[in-house]
Amino acid sequence: MSNESADRIPEWFGGKKQKFDVLHDRVLQEQNLYWSRFVAFSALHAGLFVAFAEQEAGTSIPAVPIAGAVLGVVWLLVQMASLHYTNRSKPEYYKLCAEVGLKPREHPVFRRILSSTRVGLVVCVAAAGFWGYVLSA
C-alpha cells in the first residue's frame, strides 16, 4: 500500500489511526530494507560470478568459490531474518486495513502462489547452491 492509503484513513478510526500509521511505516520500511539487502548481496555475488567466469580453464582459484559459498550462506541467513522482520507486522496491519475497507494491491501470481520476497529468498538459495556445486565438482 502506498502512503496515500494511510492518508485516506477516516477520523472515526480514532486511536487506531496512530497504530495504523506505525504499522504502515514499519511494513514499508522493512520491505525497503529487505530489497536493499538483496541488491547489495546480489552485487557482491555478481562480482564473484564474473571473477569465477574470468578464470582460465584448469586454473581455478578455490578462494572465489569458497568466498561465494560463505557469502551465499550469510546472504541466506540475512534474508531469512529480514523476511521474518518484513512479515511480523503484516497480519496486524492487514487486519486494520480490512477494518477501514482498504484492500492491499494483489499481484495475480505472487500473492496467490509465492510472494516476491520469497522469490528473493529462492535466489539466495540458488546462489548458495551454485557455489556448493562448484566446490563439489
Secondary structure, DSSP 4 states (H G I P E B T S, - for coil): --HHHHHT--GGGTTHHHHHHHHHHHHHHHHHHHHHHHHHHHHHHHHHHHHHHHSPTT---THHHHHHHHHHHHHHHHHHHHHHHHHHSHHHHHHHHHHHT------TTTTTT--HHHHHHHHHHHHHHHHHHHHH-
